[in-house]
Amino acid sequence: MSTDFALALTNEMLWTAIWLAGPVLGLSMLVGLLISIFQVVTQIQEMSLTFVPKILTVALVLIALGPWMMAILLEFSSSVIRNIPLYF
């Protein structure tokens, strides 16, 4: 296995991970930012106010984008399995 092939596989793996984690992390970060701004404006310092909306957001994003995420993951996995003979 050449170094270029290993780097290409690592590159593809990292981009797949970014595509899969990006929507969940981005939306949870956005909700956290909005909740933080709300807390600063209203001076409410309740800890559960930050966790519950973020957990609900992550759950809704996973439900909504789950099939798309699974398709991306299956495509990557099948390409890795299909290319096993090239690894040796």
N, C-alpha and C positions, 0 to 999 in steps of 0.2 A: 504494500500500500504506500503510495507516494505521499509526500508532504502536502502537495497541492490538493490531492484528493481529500485528505484529512481536514485541511483548512476549508475546503468547499463544503464538506459535510457539516463541520462545526458552524460555518456561516449560515447554512440553511437551517440548522437546528435552532440557532439563536434567533433568526428572523421569525421562525415559526413560533417560538416562545413569546416573542414580542407581539406578534399578531394575536395570539391567544390571550395573553394577559393584559394587553393594552386597553381594551374596552372596559374590563372590570376595574382595573386600577385607575384609569382616567375618570370614570364616573364616580367611583367611591371617593377619589380625591376632590372632585368637584363638589360632591355633597358635603364632605367634611369642611371644605372651605366656606360653603354657604352657611352651614351650621355654626362655624366659628364666627363668621361675620354677624350672624343673628345673635350669638351669645355676647359679643362685644357691644352691640347696639343696645340690647336689652339688659345687659349685666346679669344674665342668668348663667350660673356656673354649675349646672347639673351635668354630671359625668355620663349618665345614661342617655342624655339628649344627643350626644355625639355617636354613641355606638348603635343604637336602634335604627336610625335612618340609614347608616352605612351598611348594616347587615341586610336590611330590606332591599337596599339598592343593589347590593351584590347578588342577592337571591333572585331579584327580578331580571337582572342582566344575564345571569346564568340560565334562567328559564327562557328568556327571549332569544338569546344568541347561542344557546346550547347546541342546536342542530348544526349551525354554521361552524361552531368551534369543533364539533365532532368531525365534520367533513374535512376541515383543515388538518386535524390530527390524523385521521385515517389516510389522507393523501400523503402526508409526510411518512407515516409508518409503512405504508405499502411501498413507497419509493425506497425506503431504507431496506426493507425485506427483499424487494425485487433486485436490489443491487448488491446483495450479499456475495455473489460470486466475484464481483469486482474488488472486494476487500482483500482477497488473498492473492 
